[in-house]
Amino acid sequence: MATADDVRKIALALPGAMEKLSWGMPTFRLEAGGRIFASLDDDDRVMGVKCPKEDREELITAEPEKFFLRAGHDDNYAWIRVRLGALEDEAELSAILRDAWRQAAPRKLLDAHPELAAPPRG
């Protein structure tokens, strides 16, 4: 089971990442530009991450115990919620956070870190 400490450790190890308290919750963002790629909810059992709107329904349908939207809040944003207790292991948490980081990172940062490139789909 993943914890808030695991989220913090993995998120802050990503290039250019920093933690900043916003809306009373920890957010993980890029130092350059301040784009948020992840956050912890106030109970430390759920994290929010950047996720393309077109991918959300598929993720929620496939694993509703793991992924969900906070109704009225996430509807209009490229964001999804993840129940930390439903994650299989630290590798899965790391993959989710890397994907969210890639979506927020500017091209220059992505190009400087090809080891974090997205794995091929399919």
C-alpha positions as CSV (number, residue, x, y, z in Angstrom):
1,M,0.0,0.0,0.0
2,A,1.3,3.4,-1.0
3,T,1.5,6.2,1.6
4,A,1.7,10.0,1.5
5,D,5.4,9.6,2.4
6,D,5.9,7.4,-0.7
7,V,4.2,10.1,-2.8
8,R,6.4,12.8,-1.4
9,K,9.6,10.7,-1.8
10,I,8.9,9.8,-5.5
11,A,7.5,13.2,-6.5
12,L,10.3,15.2,-5.1
13,A,12.9,12.9,-6.8
14,L,11.6,13.9,-10.2
15,P,13.7,16.6,-12.0
16,G,12.7,20.2,-11.1
17,A,10.0,19.1,-8.6
18,M,9.2,21.0,-5.4
19,E,6.5,20.8,-2.8
20,K,4.3,23.8,-2.0
21,L,1.3,24.0,0.3
22,S,-1.8,25.2,-1.6
23,W,-5.4,25.1,-0.5
24,G,-4.2,23.7,2.7
25,M,-2.8,20.6,1.0
26,P,0.7,19.6,-0.3
27,T,1.1,20.0,-4.0
28,F,4.0,18.8,-6.1
29,R,4.9,21.2,-8.9
30,L,7.7,22.1,-11.2
31,E,10.0,24.9,-10.0
32,A,10.1,26.4,-13.5
33,G,6.6,27.7,-14.2
34,G,5.0,26.2,-11.1
35,R,2.8,23.7,-12.9
36,I,1.2,21.3,-10.5
37,F,1.5,17.6,-11.4
38,A,0.2,16.0,-8.2
39,S,-1.3,16.8,-4.8
40,L,-2.3,15.0,-1.7
41,D,-5.8,15.3,-0.3
42,D,-6.1,16.5,3.3
43,D,-6.5,12.9,4.6
44,D,-3.3,11.6,3.0
45,R,-5.1,8.6,1.5
46,V,-5.8,10.1,-1.9
47,M,-3.7,11.9,-4.4
48,G,-4.7,13.9,-7.4
49,V,-2.6,13.8,-10.6
50,K,-2.6,15.4,-14.0
51,C,-4.4,13.1,-16.4
52,P,-5.7,13.8,-19.9
53,K,-9.5,14.2,-19.9
54,E,-9.8,11.6,-22.7
55,D,-8.0,9.0,-20.6
56,R,-10.0,9.4,-17.4
57,E,-13.1,7.4,-18.3
58,E,-11.1,4.4,-19.4
59,L,-9.0,4.4,-16.2
60,I,-12.1,4.7,-13.9
61,T,-14.0,2.0,-15.8
62,A,-11.1,-0.4,-15.7
63,E,-10.2,0.2,-12.0
64,P,-12.9,2.1,-10.1
65,E,-11.5,1.0,-6.8
66,K,-8.3,2.9,-7.7
67,F,-9.3,5.9,-9.8
68,F,-12.1,8.4,-9.5
69,L,-13.1,12.0,-10.0
70,R,-14.2,14.3,-7.2
71,A,-17.6,15.4,-8.6
72,G,-18.0,19.1,-9.2
73,H,-14.3,19.7,-8.8
74,D,-12.3,17.6,-11.3
75,D,-15.0,17.7,-14.1
76,N,-13.4,20.6,-16.0
77,Y,-9.7,19.8,-15.4
78,A,-7.2,17.3,-16.8
79,W,-7.0,15.7,-13.4
80,I,-7.9,12.3,-11.7
81,R,-7.9,11.1,-8.1
82,V,-6.0,7.9,-7.0
83,R,-6.7,5.9,-3.8
84,L,-3.3,5.2,-2.5
85,G,-4.4,2.1,-0.6
86,A,-5.5,0.5,-3.9
87,L,-2.1,0.8,-5.6
88,E,-0.3,-2.5,-6.0
89,D,3.2,-1.3,-5.1
90,E,5.7,1.6,-5.2
91,A,6.4,0.8,-8.9
92,E,2.8,1.6,-9.8
93,L,2.8,4.8,-7.8
94,S,6.1,5.8,-9.4
95,A,4.7,5.2,-12.9
96,I,1.6,7.3,-12.2
97,L,3.7,10.2,-10.8
98,R,6.1,10.0,-13.7
99,D,3.2,10.2,-16.2
100,A,1.7,13.2,-14.4
101,W,5.2,14.9,-14.3
102,R,5.6,14.4,-18.0
103,Q,2.3,16.1,-18.7
104,A,3.4,19.2,-16.7
105,A,7.0,19.4,-17.7
106,P,8.1,21.8,-20.4
107,R,9.8,20.4,-23.5
108,K,13.2,21.6,-22.4
109,L,12.9,19.6,-19.2
110,L,11.6,16.5,-21.0
111,D,14.4,16.7,-23.5
112,A,17.0,16.9,-20.7
113,H,15.6,13.7,-19.1
114,P,15.0,11.1,-21.8
115,E,15.1,8.4,-19.2
116,L,11.7,9.6,-18.1
117,A,10.2,9.4,-21.6
118,A,6.8,7.7,-21.9
119,P,6.9,4.0,-22.6
120,P,5.4,3.1,-26.0
121,R,1.7,2.4,-25.9
122,G,0.1,-0.7,-27.2
